[in-house]
Amino acid sequence: MSRPNEDLERVARWLDGEAIELTADQRALADELAADEAPVAVALDVEVPPGALHRVHARLRRSRRAGRWVRVRVAVAAAAAVVVGVGLLWLAPQAPAPAGPVPFETYLAEMARDPAPDLQAEVEALEMEIAQTRAQVVAGGPSEVTVALAKLAEDIRSCLVEDPQDEDEAIWRQWVDNL
């Protein structure tokens, strides 16, 4: 329900404690606002100062008015995004359109074509790699991964098991003592 600003100001001043004569409608609005204040005061376990909720309602109305501008800004930004998107689509290179309808026989022949000639080079490279790996396995030679893991294990073992060098003796002992 919308009220004229003068009514709201008179009610607010009356709720703030001014001695003002109110009309019946203004008095009903003041009673409604006072009734809204009572549950808040009980929930907070404090007494709400006169006119506090009216000031809250006034701020909410002001923020709603400010919210309208936010909606306008969002709408303008969305419109700008659409314009930019359409512009980018217009500037984007387009694939050439076919000269005309493709005959069914041509379409069917293209779909039924064997893709193997296009993939032949990749298949040959994979076959070569498989043959090399198979030869290493058959010959009993270790793979590169096995060699790398063995070297890493040896490095770790030498760091943990071997005695420290003479110049690092103090550091080694300090490390052992801190364990």
Sequence and secondary structure as in RCSB ss.txt:
>XXXX:A:sequence
MSRPNEDLERVARWLDGEAIELTADQRALADELAADEAPVAVALDVEVPPGALHRVHARLRRSRRAGRWVRVRVA
VAAAAAVVVGVGLLWLAPQAPAPAGPVPFETYLAEMARDPAPDLQAEVEALEMEIAQTRAQVVAGGPSEVTVALA
KLAEDIRSCLVEDPQDEDEAIWRQWVDNL
>XXXX:A:secstr
    HHHHHHHHHHHTT      HHHHHHHHHHHHHHHHHHHHHTS   TTHHHHHHHHHHHHHHHHHHHHHHHH
HHHHHHHHHHHHHHHHS      SS   HHHHHHHHHS SHHHHHHHHHHHHHHHHHHHHHHHHT   HHHHHHH
HHHHHHHHHHHS   GGGHHHHHHHHHH 
